């Protein structure tokens, strides 16, 4: 095998490796975007739950005298 053929073979192998690495990077980028979306969604849900819990805690602190009496039948 001549020197030129060896160089061509090495270039072909490098091009194949780069193509595989490009695909891997695309897959990782897609995975990263999906995970970021999930994290964003979870952060919104946590914020909602924190607000809900805070509201419930504030209502629990209300003295019983401040509540209207229940209807009697």
PyMOL Python script that loads the backbone (N, CA, C, O; Angstrom):
from pymol import cmd

cmd.read_pdbstr("""\
ATOM      1  N   UNK A   1       0.849  -1.166   0.000  1.00  0.00           N
ATOM      2  CA  UNK A   1       0.000   0.000   0.000  1.00  0.00           C
ATOM      3  C   UNK A   1       0.897   1.232   0.000  1.00  0.00           C
ATOM      4  O   UNK A   1       1.813   1.357   0.812  1.00  0.00           O
ATOM      5  N   UNK A   2       0.614   2.122  -0.916  1.00  0.00           N
ATOM      6  CA  UNK A   2       1.446   3.318  -1.037  1.00  0.00           C
ATOM      7  C   UNK A   2       1.125   4.303   0.092  1.00  0.00           C
ATOM      8  O   UNK A   2       0.122   4.174   0.794  1.00  0.00           O
ATOM      9  N   UNK A   3       1.994   5.267   0.236  1.00  0.00           N
ATOM     10  CA  UNK A   3       1.843   6.293   1.274  1.00  0.00           C
ATOM     11  C   UNK A   3       0.546   7.091   1.067  1.00  0.00           C
ATOM     12  O   UNK A   3      -0.149   7.430   2.025  1.00  0.00           O
ATOM     13  N   UNK A   4       0.245   7.375  -0.174  1.00  0.00           N
ATOM     14  CA  UNK A   4      -0.961   8.147  -0.482  1.00  0.00           C
ATOM     15  C   UNK A   4      -2.230   7.352  -0.123  1.00  0.00           C
ATOM     16  O   UNK A   4      -3.199   7.921   0.381  1.00  0.00           O
ATOM     17  N   UNK A   5      -2.217   6.058  -0.380  1.00  0.00           N
ATOM     18  CA  UNK A   5      -3.363   5.217  -0.032  1.00  0.00           C
ATOM     19  C   UNK A   5      -3.546   5.134   1.483  1.00  0.00           C
ATOM     20  O   UNK A   5      -4.672   5.128   1.980  1.00  0.00           O
ATOM     21  N   UNK A   6      -2.427   5.069   2.213  1.00  0.00           N
ATOM     22  CA  UNK A   6      -2.492   5.040   3.678  1.00  0.00           C
ATOM     23  C   UNK A   6      -3.097   6.335   4.219  1.00  0.00           C
ATOM     24  O   UNK A   6      -3.918   6.317   5.136  1.00  0.00           O
ATOM     25  N   UNK A   7      -2.678   7.452   3.639  1.00  0.00           N
ATOM     26  CA  UNK A   7      -3.216   8.742   4.071  1.00  0.00           C
ATOM     27  C   UNK A   7      -4.712   8.837   3.781  1.00  0.00           C
ATOM     28  O   UNK A   7      -5.488   9.327   4.602  1.00  0.00           O
ATOM     29  N   UNK A   8      -5.100   8.361   2.605  1.00  0.00           N
ATOM     30  CA  UNK A   8      -6.524   8.384   2.253  1.00  0.00           C
ATOM     31  C   UNK A   8      -7.329   7.510   3.205  1.00  0.00           C
ATOM     32  O   UNK A   8      -8.422   7.894   3.619  1.00  0.00           O
ATOM     33  N   UNK A   9      -6.809   6.355   3.554  1.00  0.00           N
ATOM     34  CA  UNK A   9      -7.491   5.461   4.485  1.00  0.00           C
ATOM     35  C   UNK A   9      -7.625   6.127   5.862  1.00  0.00           C
ATOM     36  O   UNK A   9      -8.678   6.040   6.494  1.00  0.00           O
ATOM     37  N   UNK A  10      -6.572   6.782   6.318  1.00  0.00           N
ATOM     38  CA  UNK A  10      -6.615   7.478   7.614  1.00  0.00           C
ATOM     39  C   UNK A  10      -7.641   8.614   7.586  1.00  0.00           C
ATOM     40  O   UNK A  10      -8.380   8.818   8.549  1.00  0.00           O
ATOM     41  N   UNK A  11      -7.676   9.342   6.482  1.00  0.00           N
ATOM     42  CA  UNK A  11      -8.645  10.438   6.355  1.00  0.00           C
ATOM     43  C   UNK A  11     -10.067   9.884   6.375  1.00  0.00           C
ATOM     44  O   UNK A  11     -10.946  10.447   7.027  1.00  0.00           O
ATOM     45  N   UNK A  12     -10.293   8.780   5.662  1.00  0.00           N
ATOM     46  CA  UNK A  12     -11.620   8.154   5.653  1.00  0.00           C
ATOM     47  C   UNK A  12     -12.033   7.726   7.065  1.00  0.00           C
ATOM     48  O   UNK A  12     -13.173   7.943   7.475  1.00  0.00           O
ATOM     49  N   UNK A  13     -11.106   7.119   7.803  1.00  0.00           N
ATOM     50  CA  UNK A  13     -11.399   6.686   9.169  1.00  0.00           C
ATOM     51  C   UNK A  13     -11.713   7.883  10.068  1.00  0.00           C
ATOM     52  O   UNK A  13     -12.619   7.821  10.899  1.00  0.00           O
ATOM     53  N   UNK A  14     -10.967   8.960   9.899  1.00  0.00           N
ATOM     54  CA  UNK A  14     -11.216  10.165  10.695  1.00  0.00           C
ATOM     55  C   UNK A  14     -12.574  10.775  10.359  1.00  0.00           C
ATOM     56  O   UNK A  14     -13.287  11.236  11.251  1.00  0.00           O
ATOM     57  N   UNK A  15     -12.930  10.779   9.086  1.00  0.00           N
ATOM     58  CA  UNK A  15     -14.236  11.307   8.687  1.00  0.00           C
ATOM     59  C   UNK A  15     -15.373  10.479   9.292  1.00  0.00           C
ATOM     60  O   UNK A  15     -16.391  11.028   9.712  1.00  0.00           O
ATOM     61  N   UNK A  16     -15.194   9.171   9.332  1.00  0.00           N
ATOM     62  CA  UNK A  16     -16.202   8.294   9.933  1.00  0.00           C
ATOM     63  C   UNK A  16     -16.336   8.601  11.426  1.00  0.00           C
ATOM     64  O   UNK A  16     -17.445   8.697  11.950  1.00  0.00           O
ATOM     65  N   UNK A  17     -15.202   8.754  12.101  1.00  0.00           N
ATOM     66  CA  UNK A  17     -15.225   9.068  13.537  1.00  0.00           C
ATOM     67  C   UNK A  17     -15.910  10.406  13.795  1.00  0.00           C
ATOM     68  O   UNK A  17     -16.700  10.533  14.731  1.00  0.00           O
ATOM     69  N   UNK A  18     -15.611  11.392  12.976  1.00  0.00           N
ATOM     70  CA  UNK A  18     -16.226  12.714  13.148  1.00  0.00           C
ATOM     71  C   UNK A  18     -17.737  12.618  12.933  1.00  0.00           C
ATOM     72  O   UNK A  18     -18.510  13.247  13.657  1.00  0.00           O
ATOM     73  N   UNK A  19     -18.152  11.841  11.950  1.00  0.00           N
ATOM     74  CA  UNK A  19     -19.587  11.681  11.694  1.00  0.00           C
ATOM     75  C   UNK A  19     -20.280  11.042  12.901  1.00  0.00           C
ATOM     76  O   UNK A  19     -21.369  11.468  13.287  1.00  0.00           O
ATOM     77  N   UNK A  20     -19.657  10.028  13.493  1.00  0.00           N
ATOM     78  CA  UNK A  20     -20.227   9.392  14.682  1.00  0.00           C
ATOM     79  C   UNK A  20     -20.263  10.369  15.859  1.00  0.00           C
ATOM     80  O   UNK A  20     -21.239  10.404  16.608  1.00  0.00           O
ATOM     81  N   UNK A  21     -19.219  11.149  16.018  1.00  0.00           N
ATOM     82  CA  UNK A  21     -19.179  12.129  17.105  1.00  0.00           C
ATOM     83  C   UNK A  21     -20.237  13.212  16.902  1.00  0.00           C
ATOM     84  O   UNK A  21     -20.860  13.660  17.865  1.00  0.00           O
ATOM     85  N   UNK A  22     -20.440  13.629  15.663  1.00  0.00           N
ATOM     86  CA  UNK A  22     -21.489  14.619  15.379  1.00  0.00           C
ATOM     87  C   UNK A  22     -22.861  14.077  15.776  1.00  0.00           C
ATOM     88  O   UNK A  22     -23.659  14.785  16.391  1.00  0.00           O
ATOM     89  N   UNK A  23     -23.128  12.832  15.425  1.00  0.00           N
ATOM     90  CA  UNK A  23     -24.420  12.225  15.772  1.00  0.00           C
ATOM     91  C   UNK A  23     -24.570  12.114  17.290  1.00  0.00           C
ATOM     92  O   UNK A  23     -25.643  12.382  17.830  1.00  0.00           O
ATOM     93  N   UNK A  24     -23.512  11.727  17.965  1.00  0.00           N
ATOM     94  CA  UNK A  24     -23.554  11.627  19.425  1.00  0.00           C
ATOM     95  C   UNK A  24     -23.830  12.987  20.051  1.00  0.00           C
ATOM     96  O   UNK A  24     -24.599  13.091  21.006  1.00  0.00           O
ATOM     97  N   UNK A  25     -23.205  14.023  19.515  1.00  0.00           N
ATOM     98  CA  UNK A  25     -23.437  15.369  20.034  1.00  0.00           C
ATOM     99  C   UNK A  25     -24.887  15.795  19.813  1.00  0.00           C
ATOM    100  O   UNK A  25     -25.482  16.424  20.689  1.00  0.00           O
ATOM    101  N   UNK A  26     -25.458  15.466  18.671  1.00  0.00           N
ATOM    102  CA  UNK A  26     -26.864  15.787  18.399  1.00  0.00           C
ATOM    103  C   UNK A  26     -27.783  15.072  19.390  1.00  0.00           C
ATOM    104  O   UNK A  26     -28.727  15.667  19.910  1.00  0.00           O
ATOM    105  N   UNK A  27     -27.502  13.790  19.648  1.00  0.00           N
ATOM    106  CA  UNK A  27     -28.315  13.026  20.592  1.00  0.00           C
ATOM    107  C   UNK A  27     -28.214  13.615  21.994  1.00  0.00           C
ATOM    108  O   UNK A  27     -29.220  13.735  22.693  1.00  0.00           O
ATOM    109  N   UNK A  28     -26.999  13.984  22.407  1.00  0.00           N
ATOM    110  CA  UNK A  28     -26.812  14.583  23.725  1.00  0.00           C
ATOM    111  C   UNK A  28     -27.525  15.925  23.827  1.00  0.00           C
ATOM    112  O   UNK A  28     -28.099  16.246  24.867  1.00  0.00           O
ATOM    113  N   UNK A  29     -27.491  16.702  22.764  1.00  0.00           N
ATOM    114  CA  UNK A  29     -28.171  17.990  22.760  1.00  0.00           C
ATOM    115  C   UNK A  29     -29.685  17.810  22.893  1.00  0.00           C
ATOM    116  O   UNK A  29     -30.339  18.548  23.630  1.00  0.00           O
ATOM    117  N   UNK A  30     -30.235  16.831  22.181  1.00  0.00           N
ATOM    118  CA  UNK A  30     -31.666  16.547  22.286  1.00  0.00           C
ATOM    119  C   UNK A  30     -32.028  16.108  23.705  1.00  0.00           C
ATOM    120  O   UNK A  30     -33.047  16.528  24.253  1.00  0.00           O
ATOM    121  N   UNK A  31     -31.185  15.263  24.289  1.00  0.00           N
ATOM    122  CA  UNK A  31     -31.414  14.795  25.646  1.00  0.00           C
ATOM    123  C   UNK A  31     -31.339  15.959  26.636  1.00  0.00           C
ATOM    124  O   UNK A  31     -32.151  16.052  27.557  1.00  0.00           O
ATOM    125  N   UNK A  32     -30.372  16.834  26.442  1.00  0.00           N
ATOM    126  CA  UNK A  32     -30.212  18.004  27.302  1.00  0.00           C
ATOM    127  C   UNK A  32     -31.447  18.895  27.227  1.00  0.00           C
ATOM    128  O   UNK A  32     -31.934  19.368  28.253  1.00  0.00           O
ATOM    129  N   UNK A  33     -31.949  19.123  26.036  1.00  0.00           N
ATOM    130  CA  UNK A  33     -33.136  19.968  25.864  1.00  0.00           C
ATOM    131  C   UNK A  33     -34.350  19.341  26.549  1.00  0.00           C
ATOM    132  O   UNK A  33     -35.130  20.045  27.191  1.00  0.00           O
ATOM    133  N   UNK A  34     -34.514  18.036  26.417  1.00  0.00           N
ATOM    134  CA  UNK A  34     -35.641  17.349  27.056  1.00  0.00           C
ATOM    135  C   UNK A  34     -35.527  17.425  28.575  1.00  0.00           C
ATOM    136  O   UNK A  34     -36.523  17.650  29.263  1.00  0.00           O
ATOM    137  N   UNK A  35     -34.326  17.240  29.096  1.00  0.00           N
ATOM    138  CA  UNK A  35     -34.133  17.318  30.541  1.00  0.00           C
ATOM    139  C   UNK A  35     -34.373  18.731  31.043  1.00  0.00           C
ATOM    140  O   UNK A  35     -34.940  18.917  32.119  1.00  0.00           O
ATOM    141  N   UNK A  36     -33.953  19.720  30.285  1.00  0.00           N
ATOM    142  CA  UNK A  36     -34.171  21.108  30.694  1.00  0.00           C
ATOM    143  C   UNK A  36     -35.671  21.409  30.746  1.00  0.00           C
ATOM    144  O   UNK A  36     -36.140  22.099  31.652  1.00  0.00           O
ATOM    145  N   UNK A  37     -36.415  20.892  29.776  1.00  0.00           N
ATOM    146  CA  UNK A  37     -37.868  21.073  29.766  1.00  0.00           C
ATOM    147  C   UNK A  37     -38.484  20.426  31.011  1.00  0.00           C
ATOM    148  O   UNK A  37     -39.360  21.012  31.647  1.00  0.00           O
ATOM    149  N   UNK A  38     -38.030  19.232  31.354  1.00  0.00           N
ATOM    150  CA  UNK A  38     -38.530  18.532  32.537  1.00  0.00           C
ATOM    151  C   UNK A  38     -38.207  19.310  33.804  1.00  0.00           C
ATOM    152  O   UNK A  38     -39.056  19.442  34.685  1.00  0.00           O
ATOM    153  N   UNK A  39     -36.994  19.822  33.902  1.00  0.00           N
ATOM    154  CA  UNK A  39     -36.588  20.603  35.072  1.00  0.00           C
ATOM    155  C   UNK A  39     -37.436  21.859  35.186  1.00  0.00           C
ATOM    156  O   UNK A  39     -37.872  22.222  36.279  1.00  0.00           O
ATOM    157  N   UNK A  40     -37.667  22.516  34.072  1.00  0.00           N
ATOM    158  CA  UNK A  40     -38.499  23.724  34.055  1.00  0.00           C
ATOM    159  C   UNK A  40     -39.914  23.412  34.544  1.00  0.00           C
ATOM    160  O   UNK A  40     -40.480  24.153  35.348  1.00  0.00           O
ATOM    161  N   UNK A  41     -40.471  22.321  34.056  1.00  0.00           N
ATOM    162  CA  UNK A  41     -41.814  21.907  34.449  1.00  0.00           C
ATOM    163  C   UNK A  41     -41.862  21.597  35.943  1.00  0.00           C
ATOM    164  O   UNK A  41     -42.802  21.995  36.631  1.00  0.00           O
ATOM    165  N   UNK A  42     -40.860  20.895  36.439  1.00  0.00           N
ATOM    166  CA  UNK A  42     -40.813  20.555  37.856  1.00  0.00           C
ATOM    167  C   UNK A  42     -40.663  21.808  38.721  1.00  0.00           C
ATOM    168  O   UNK A  42     -41.261  21.887  39.794  1.00  0.00           O
ATOM    169  N   UNK A  43     -39.889  22.768  38.279  1.00  0.00           N
ATOM    170  CA  UNK A  43     -39.714  24.012  39.031  1.00  0.00           C
ATOM    171  C   UNK A  43     -41.043  24.759  39.136  1.00  0.00           C
ATOM    172  O   UNK A  43     -41.362  25.309  40.190  1.00  0.00           O
ATOM    173  N   UNK A  44     -41.818  24.781  38.052  1.00  0.00           N
ATOM    174  CA  UNK A  44     -43.139  25.426  38.093  1.00  0.00           C
ATOM    175  C   UNK A  44     -44.066  24.716  39.075  1.00  0.00           C
ATOM    176  O   UNK A  44     -44.787  25.360  39.837  1.00  0.00           O
ATOM    177  N   UNK A  45     -44.041  23.395  39.052  1.00  0.00           N
ATOM    178  CA  UNK A  45     -44.899  22.629  39.956  1.00  0.00           C
ATOM    179  C   UNK A  45     -44.495  22.843  41.414  1.00  0.00           C
ATOM    180  O   UNK A  45     -45.357  22.973  42.283  1.00  0.00           O
ATOM    181  N   UNK A  46     -43.208  22.880  41.683  1.00  0.00           N
ATOM    182  CA  UNK A  46     -42.729  23.122  43.045  1.00  0.00           C
ATOM    183  C   UNK A  46     -43.158  24.500  43.515  1.00  0.00           C
ATOM    184  O   UNK A  46     -43.597  24.659  44.654  1.00  0.00           O
ATOM    185  N   UNK A  47     -43.036  25.485  42.660  1.00  0.00           N
ATOM    186  CA  UNK A  47     -43.452  26.842  43.010  1.00  0.00           C
ATOM    187  C   UNK A  47     -44.946  26.876  43.330  1.00  0.00           C
ATOM    188  O   UNK A  47     -45.357  27.508  44.304  1.00  0.00           O
ATOM    189  N   UNK A  48     -45.756  26.204  42.520  1.00  0.00           N
ATOM    190  CA  UNK A  48     -47.195  26.144  42.772  1.00  0.00           C
ATOM    191  C   UNK A  48     -47.473  25.492  44.125  1.00  0.00           C
ATOM    192  O   UNK A  48     -48.290  25.985  44.903  1.00  0.00           O
ATOM    193  N   UNK A  49     -46.785  24.376  44.401  1.00  0.00           N
ATOM    194  CA  UNK A  49     -47.006  23.670  45.662  1.00  0.00           C
ATOM    195  C   UNK A  49     -46.550  24.497  46.859  1.00  0.00           C
ATOM    196  O   UNK A  49     -47.191  24.468  47.910  1.00  0.00           O
ATOM    197  N   UNK A  50     -45.448  25.235  46.711  1.00  0.00           N
ATOM    198  CA  UNK A  50     -44.994  26.112  47.791  1.00  0.00           C
ATOM    199  C   UNK A  50     -46.046  27.174  48.094  1.00  0.00           C
ATOM    200  O   UNK A  50     -46.356  27.433  49.257  1.00  0.00           O
ATOM    201  N   UNK A  51     -46.592  27.784  47.052  1.00  0.00           N
ATOM    202  CA  UNK A  51     -47.633  28.796  47.240  1.00  0.00           C
ATOM    203  C   UNK A  51     -48.878  28.195  47.888  1.00  0.00           C
ATOM    204  O   UNK A  51     -49.482  28.801  48.772  1.00  0.00           O
ATOM    205  N   UNK A  52     -49.247  27.021  47.448  1.00  0.00           N
ATOM    206  CA  UNK A  52     -50.426  26.343  48.007  1.00  0.00           C
ATOM    207  C   UNK A  52     -50.204  26.022  49.481  1.00  0.00           C
ATOM    208  O   UNK A  52     -51.092  26.248  50.304  1.00  0.00           O
ATOM    209  N   UNK A  53     -49.047  25.504  49.817  1.00  0.00           N
ATOM    210  CA  UNK A  53     -48.725  25.174  51.202  1.00  0.00           C
ATOM    211  C   UNK A  53     -48.726  26.428  52.074  1.00  0.00           C
ATOM    212  O   UNK A  53     -49.245  26.420  53.190  1.00  0.00           O
ATOM    213  N   UNK A  54     -48.149  27.486  51.558  1.00  0.00           N
ATOM    214  CA  UNK A  54     -48.120  28.744  52.298  1.00  0.00           C
ATOM    215  C   UNK A  54     -49.544  29.247  52.551  1.00  0.00           C
ATOM    216  O   UNK A  54     -49.845  29.732  53.641  1.00  0.00           O
ATOM    217  N   UNK A  55     -50.396  29.135  51.574  1.00  0.00           N
ATOM    218  CA  UNK A  55     -51.792  29.544  51.722  1.00  0.00           C
ATOM    219  C   UNK A  55     -52.494  28.704  52.785  1.00  0.00           C
ATOM    220  O   UNK A  55     -53.230  29.237  53.616  1.00  0.00           O
ATOM    221  N   UNK A  56     -52.270  27.404  52.757  1.00  0.00           N
ATOM    222  CA  UNK A  56     -52.890  26.521  53.747  1.00  0.00           C
ATOM    223  C   UNK A  56     -52.376  26.816  55.151  1.00  0.00           C
ATOM    224  O   UNK A  56     -53.143  26.792  56.114  1.00  0.00           O
ATOM    225  N   UNK A  57     -51.076  27.096  55.270  1.00  0.00           N
ATOM    226  CA  UNK A  57     -50.507  27.429  56.577  1.00  0.00           C
ATOM    227  C   UNK A  57     -51.103  28.725  57.114  1.00  0.00           C
ATOM    228  O   UNK A  57     -51.382  28.829  58.308  1.00  0.00           O
ATOM    229  N   UNK A  58     -51.296  29.698  56.254  1.00  0.00           N
ATOM    230  CA  UNK A  58     -51.884  30.967  56.691  1.00  0.00           C
ATOM    231  C   UNK A  58     -53.321  30.763  57.150  1.00  0.00           C
ATOM    232  O   UNK A  58     -53.745  31.364  58.138  1.00  0.00           O
ATOM    233  N   UNK A  59     -54.066  29.936  56.456  1.00  0.00           N
ATOM    234  CA  UNK A  59     -55.450  29.664  56.845  1.00  0.00           C
ATOM    235  C   UNK A  59     -55.516  28.876  58.144  1.00  0.00           C
ATOM    236  O   UNK A  59     -56.458  29.044  58.919  1.00  0.00           O
ATOM    237  N   UNK A  60     -54.538  28.023  58.396  1.00  0.00           N
ATOM    238  CA  UNK A  60     -54.512  27.235  59.626  1.00  0.00           C
ATOM    239  C   UNK A  60     -54.213  28.125  60.824  1.00  0.00           C
ATOM    240  O   UNK A  60     -54.608  27.800  61.944  1.00  0.00           O
ATOM    241  N   UNK A  61     -53.528  29.234  60.612  1.00  0.00           N
ATOM    242  CA  UNK A  61     -53.186  30.151  61.697  1.00  0.00           C
ATOM    243  C   UNK A  61     -54.350  31.051  62.086  1.00  0.00           C
ATOM    244  O   UNK A  61     -54.245  31.786  63.068  1.00  0.00           O
ATOM    245  N   UNK A  62     -55.439  31.018  61.360  1.00  0.00           N
ATOM    246  CA  UNK A  62     -56.595  31.862  61.645  1.00  0.00           C
ATOM    247  C   UNK A  62     -57.248  31.376  62.940  1.00  0.00           C
ATOM    248  O   UNK A  62     -57.567  30.193  63.060  1.00  0.00           O
ATOM    249  N   UNK A  63     -57.450  32.261  63.899  1.00  0.00           N
ATOM    250  CA  UNK A  63     -58.084  31.831  65.151  1.00  0.00           C
ATOM    251  C   UNK A  63     -59.522  31.388  64.906  1.00  0.00           C
ATOM    252  O   UNK A  63     -60.196  31.926  64.027  1.00  0.00           O
ATOM    253  N   UNK A  64     -59.994  30.415  65.673  1.00  0.00           N
ATOM    254  CA  UNK A  64     -61.353  29.900  65.453  1.00  0.00           C
ATOM    255  C   UNK A  64     -62.424  30.974  65.586  1.00  0.00           C
ATOM    256  O   UNK A  64     -63.462  30.877  64.932  1.00  0.00           O
ATOM    257  N   UNK A  65     -62.205  31.990  66.410  1.00  0.00           N
ATOM    258  CA  UNK A  65     -63.218  33.028  66.585  1.00  0.00           C
ATOM    259  C   UNK A  65     -63.404  33.858  65.315  1.00  0.00           C
ATOM    260  O   UNK A  65     -64.450  34.481  65.132  1.00  0.00           O
ATOM    261  N   UNK A  66     -62.416  33.872  64.453  1.00  0.00           N
ATOM    262  CA  UNK A  66     -62.516  34.645  63.219  1.00  0.00           C
ATOM    263  C   UNK A  66     -63.358  33.926  62.171  1.00  0.00           C
ATOM    264  O   UNK A  66     -63.820  34.535  61.206  1.00  0.00           O
ATOM    265  N   UNK A  67     -63.549  32.633  62.370  1.00  0.00           N
ATOM    266  CA  UNK A  67     -64.348  31.860  61.417  1.00  0.00           C
ATOM    267  C   UNK A  67     -65.828  32.016  61.754  1.00  0.00           C
ATOM    268  O   UNK A  67     -66.189  32.071  62.930  1.00  0.00           O
ATOM    269  N   UNK A  68     -66.670  32.088  60.759  1.00  0.00           N
ATOM    270  CA  UNK A  68     -68.112  32.172  61.050  1.00  0.00           C
ATOM    271  C   UNK A  68     -68.602  30.856  61.649  1.00  0.00           C
ATOM    272  O   UNK A  68     -68.082  29.793  61.313  1.00  0.00           O
ATOM    273  N   UNK A  69     -69.579  30.918  62.518  1.00  0.00           N
ATOM    274  CA  UNK A  69     -70.085  29.673  63.110  1.00  0.00           C
ATOM    275  C   UNK A  69     -70.774  28.824  62.048  1.00  0.00           C
ATOM    276  O   UNK A  69     -71.364  29.363  61.112  1.00  0.00           O
ATOM    277  N   UNK A  70     -70.704  27.502  62.186  1.00  0.00           N
ATOM    278  CA  UNK A  70     -71.362  26.631  61.207  1.00  0.00           C
ATOM    279  C   UNK A  70     -72.876  26.748  61.336  1.00  0.00           C
ATOM    280  O   UNK A  70     -73.393  27.053  62.411  1.00  0.00           O
ATOM    281  N   UNK A  71     -73.573  26.507  60.249  1.00  0.00           N
ATOM    282  CA  UNK A  71     -75.037  26.578  60.323  1.00  0.00           C
ATOM    283  C   UNK A  71     -75.584  25.420  61.160  1.00  0.00           C
ATOM    284  O   UNK A  71     -75.080  24.299  61.094  1.00  0.00           O
ATOM    285  N   UNK A  72     -76.609  25.705  61.934  1.00  0.00           N
ATOM    286  CA  UNK A  72     -77.236  24.660  62.753  1.00  0.00           C
ATOM    287  C   UNK A  72     -78.609  24.352  62.175  1.00  0.00           C
ATOM    288  O   UNK A  72     -79.399  25.256  61.903  1.00  0.00           O
ATOM    289  N   UNK A  73     -78.878  23.093  61.995  1.00  0.00           N
ATOM    290  CA  UNK A  73     -80.153  22.687  61.426  1.00  0.00           C
ATOM    291  C   UNK A  73     -81.029  22.077  62.485  1.00  0.00           C
ATOM    292  O   UNK A  73     -82.154  21.670  62.197  1.00  0.00           O
TER     293      UNK A  73
END
""", "prot")
cmd.dss("prot")
cmd.show_as("cartoon", "prot")
cmd.util.cbc("prot")
cmd.orient("prot")
